[in-house]
Amino acid sequence: MTTARDLALISLGMPTDLPVAQGDLSLALAGAEAVDLLENGALGLDGDRMVPGPRVATGDRLLDQADASLTRREPYETVDDWLWRRGSELAAAYVDDLERAGLVTHPRGHGFWLGSARPVLADSQARRGAEERGLSGDPVLAALLAAAGIGADPAEAYESLDADAVTTVLAAVGGAVTQLEAVRLRHDIENAAFDNVWRG
């Protein structure tokens, strides 16, 4: 299993009263893909620029897509740009992929699919493996979970990482999630001001 799949499975297993923001999760998933590509040699970093290596068949459809989507001309894409581009709607893509693999299902009601219903994890070896990895204290997964709003502050996880490239990716994920939260807050303030004008 890839880091991104483990991250998706753990997030889907969270209690319904602890929802995970789709935008945050999408950015974290894009970061997880970058980490996996770094670890299998398909990607290197030059500062914050993502330098593609040789194509590597991972056996995972979405990770192969991520590899194929790397910018292969100079100047190479920055990690930050990659997160926003690759992360667009990525959480939904992972749910769809996990559903195709039979790892998640959508609840049924009165014979129809409930389009807005939250997917339900199937009991599977993949799910148990993801949960075990999450409980093991894996620093990369811990940092990505924290960025997605699951778990504690990732500072301790960063301290146990030796790989500069991985740390660069994880820091970029944290920065992108912070940016996204700032955009949400700005929209909330603008909407509240607009409502006050109309009530006014």
Contacts in CASP RR format, 6 or more apart in sequence:
PFRMAT RR
TARGET T0000
AUTHOR 0000-0000-0000
METHOD contacts of the structure
MODEL  1
MTTARDLALISLGMPTDLPVAQGDLSLALAGAEAVDLLENGALGLDGDRM
VPGPRVATGDRLLDQADASLTRREPYETVDDWLWRRGSELAAAYVDDLER
AGLVTHPRGHGFWLGSARPVLADSQARRGAEERGLSGDPVLAALLAAAGI
GADPAEAYESLDADAVTTVLAAVGGAVTQLEAVRLRHDIENAAFDNVWRG
1 126 0 8 1.000
1 129 0 8 1.000
1 130 0 8 1.000
2 32 0 8 1.000
2 33 0 8 1.000
2 36 0 8 1.000
2 58 0 8 1.000
2 60 0 8 1.000
2 62 0 8 1.000
2 63 0 8 1.000
3 32 0 8 1.000
3 33 0 8 1.000
3 35 0 8 1.000
3 36 0 8 1.000
3 140 0 8 1.000
3 141 0 8 1.000
3 144 0 8 1.000
4 29 0 8 1.000
4 31 0 8 1.000
4 32 0 8 1.000
4 33 0 8 1.000
4 36 0 8 1.000
4 62 0 8 1.000
4 63 0 8 1.000
4 94 0 8 1.000
5 60 0 8 1.000
5 62 0 8 1.000
5 94 0 8 1.000
5 98 0 8 1.000
5 126 0 8 1.000
5 130 0 8 1.000
6 32 0 8 1.000
6 129 0 8 1.000
6 130 0 8 1.000
6 133 0 8 1.000
6 134 0 8 1.000
6 141 0 8 1.000
7 25 0 8 1.000
7 28 0 8 1.000
7 29 0 8 1.000
7 32 0 8 1.000
7 130 0 8 1.000
7 141 0 8 1.000
7 144 0 8 1.000
7 145 0 8 1.000
7 148 0 8 1.000
8 25 0 8 1.000
8 29 0 8 1.000
8 91 0 8 1.000
8 94 0 8 1.000
8 95 0 8 1.000
8 98 0 8 1.000
9 98 0 8 1.000
9 103 0 8 1.000
9 121 0 8 1.000
9 126 0 8 1.000
9 127 0 8 1.000
9 130 0 8 1.000
9 131 0 8 1.000
10 130 0 8 1.000
10 131 0 8 1.000
10 134 0 8 1.000
10 141 0 8 1.000
10 145 0 8 1.000
10 150 0 8 1.000
11 20 0 8 1.000
11 25 0 8 1.000
11 91 0 8 1.000
11 145 0 8 1.000
11 148 0 8 1.000
11 150 0 8 1.000
12 95 0 8 1.000
12 98 0 8 1.000
12 104 0 8 1.000
12 118 0 8 1.000
12 119 0 8 1.000
12 121 0 8 1.000
13 121 0 8 1.000
13 127 0 8 1.000
14 20 0 8 1.000
14 150 0 8 1.000
16 118 0 8 1.000
18 150 0 8 1.000
20 148 0 8 1.000
20 149 0 8 1.000
20 150 0 8 1.000
21 148 0 8 1.000
21 149 0 8 1.000
22 91 0 8 1.000
22 92 0 8 1.000
23 87 0 8 1.000
23 91 0 8 1.000
23 180 0 8 1.000
24 147 0 8 1.000
24 148 0 8 1.000
24 149 0 8 1.000
24 177 0 8 1.000
24 180 0 8 1.000
24 181 0 8 1.000
25 90 0 8 1.000
25 91 0 8 1.000
25 148 0 8 1.000
26 87 0 8 1.000
26 88 0 8 1.000
26 89 0 8 1.000
26 90 0 8 1.000
26 91 0 8 1.000
26 92 0 8 1.000
27 83 0 8 1.000
27 84 0 8 1.000
27 87 0 8 1.000
27 147 0 8 1.000
27 148 0 8 1.000
27 173 0 8 1.000
27 174 0 8 1.000
27 176 0 8 1.000
27 177 0 8 1.000
27 180 0 8 1.000
28 144 0 8 1.000
28 145 0 8 1.000
28 147 0 8 1.000
28 148 0 8 1.000
28 173 0 8 1.000
28 177 0 8 1.000
29 87 0 8 1.000
29 90 0 8 1.000
29 91 0 8 1.000
29 94 0 8 1.000
30 66 0 8 1.000
30 82 0 8 1.000
30 83 0 8 1.000
30 86 0 8 1.000
30 87 0 8 1.000
30 90 0 8 1.000
30 173 0 8 1.000
31 83 0 8 1.000
31 144 0 8 1.000
31 169 0 8 1.000
31 170 0 8 1.000
31 172 0 8 1.000
31 173 0 8 1.000
32 140 0 8 1.000
32 144 0 8 1.000
33 62 0 8 1.000
33 63 0 8 1.000
33 66 0 8 1.000
33 86 0 8 1.000
34 43 0 8 1.000
34 50 0 8 1.000
34 66 0 8 1.000
34 79 0 8 1.000
34 82 0 8 1.000
34 83 0 8 1.000
34 169 0 8 1.000
35 140 0 8 1.000
35 144 0 8 1.000
35 166 0 8 1.000
35 169 0 8 1.000
35 170 0 8 1.000
36 58 0 8 1.000
36 63 0 8 1.000
37 43 0 8 1.000
37 56 0 8 1.000
37 63 0 8 1.000
37 66 0 8 1.000
37 67 0 8 1.000
37 70 0 8 1.000
38 44 0 8 1.000
38 45 0 8 1.000
38 163 0 8 1.000
38 165 0 8 1.000
38 166 0 8 1.000
38 169 0 8 1.000
39 166 0 8 1.000
40 56 0 8 1.000
40 58 0 8 1.000
41 53 0 8 1.000
41 54 0 8 1.000
41 56 0 8 1.000
42 52 0 8 1.000
42 53 0 8 1.000
42 54 0 8 1.000
42 55 0 8 1.000
42 56 0 8 1.000
42 58 0 8 1.000
42 67 0 8 1.000
42 70 0 8 1.000
43 50 0 8 1.000
43 51 0 8 1.000
43 52 0 8 1.000
43 53 0 8 1.000
43 67 0 8 1.000
43 70 0 8 1.000
44 50 0 8 1.000
44 51 0 8 1.000
44 52 0 8 1.000
44 53 0 8 1.000
44 165 0 8 1.000
45 51 0 8 1.000
45 79 0 8 1.000
45 164 0 8 1.000
45 165 0 8 1.000
45 168 0 8 1.000
45 169 0 8 1.000
46 76 0 8 1.000
47 168 0 8 1.000
48 78 0 8 1.000
48 79 0 8 1.000
48 80 0 8 1.000
48 168 0 8 1.000
48 172 0 8 1.000
49 75 0 8 1.000
49 76 0 8 1.000
49 77 0 8 1.000
49 78 0 8 1.000
49 79 0 8 1.000
50 70 0 8 1.000
50 71 0 8 1.000
50 76 0 8 1.000
50 77 0 8 1.000
50 78 0 8 1.000
50 79 0 8 1.000
50 82 0 8 1.000
51 76 0 8 1.000
52 67 0 8 1.000
52 70 0 8 1.000
52 71 0 8 1.000
52 72 0 8 1.000
52 76 0 8 1.000
55 67 0 8 1.000
55 68 0 8 1.000
56 67 0 8 1.000
57 64 0 8 1.000
58 64 0 8 1.000
58 67 0 8 1.000
61 97 0 8 1.000
62 93 0 8 1.000
62 94 0 8 1.000
62 97 0 8 1.000
66 86 0 8 1.000
69 86 0 8 1.000
70 77 0 8 1.000
70 82 0 8 1.000
71 77 0 8 1.000
77 85 0 8 1.000
79 168 0 8 1.000
79 169 0 8 1.000
79 172 0 8 1.000
80 172 0 8 1.000
80 175 0 8 1.000
80 176 0 8 1.000
83 172 0 8 1.000
83 173 0 8 1.000
83 176 0 8 1.000
84 176 0 8 1.000
95 104 0 8 1.000
95 119 0 8 1.000
98 104 0 8 1.000
98 119 0 8 1.000
99 105 0 8 1.000
99 106 0 8 1.000
99 119 0 8 1.000
101 126 0 8 1.000
102 122 0 8 1.000
102 124 0 8 1.000
103 121 0 8 1.000
103 122 0 8 1.000
103 124 0 8 1.000
103 126 0 8 1.000
103 127 0 8 1.000
104 119 0 8 1.000
104 120 0 8 1.000
104 121 0 8 1.000
104 122 0 8 1.000
105 119 0 8 1.000
105 120 0 8 1.000
105 122 0 8 1.000
106 113 0 8 1.000
106 114 0 8 1.000
106 115 0 8 1.000
106 117 0 8 1.000
106 119 0 8 1.000
106 120 0 8 1.000
107 114 0 8 1.000
107 117 0 8 1.000
107 118 0 8 1.000
107 120 0 8 1.000
108 114 0 8 1.000
121 127 0 8 1.000
133 141 0 8 1.000
134 141 0 8 1.000
134 142 0 8 1.000
134 145 0 8 1.000
137 157 0 8 1.000
139 157 0 8 1.000
139 158 0 8 1.000
139 160 0 8 1.000
139 161 0 8 1.000
140 157 0 8 1.000
140 161 0 8 1.000
140 166 0 8 1.000
140 170 0 8 1.000
142 151 0 8 1.000
142 152 0 8 1.000
142 154 0 8 1.000
142 156 0 8 1.000
142 157 0 8 1.000
143 154 0 8 1.000
143 157 0 8 1.000
143 158 0 8 1.000
143 161 0 8 1.000
143 170 0 8 1.000
143 173 0 8 1.000
144 170 0 8 1.000
144 173 0 8 1.000
145 151 0 8 1.000
146 152 0 8 1.000
146 153 0 8 1.000
146 154 0 8 1.000
146 157 0 8 1.000
147 154 0 8 1.000
147 170 0 8 1.000
147 173 0 8 1.000
147 174 0 8 1.000
147 177 0 8 1.000
148 177 0 8 1.000
154 170 0 8 1.000
154 174 0 8 1.000
157 170 0 8 1.000
158 167 0 8 1.000
158 170 0 8 1.000
158 171 0 8 1.000
161 167 0 8 1.000
161 170 0 8 1.000
END
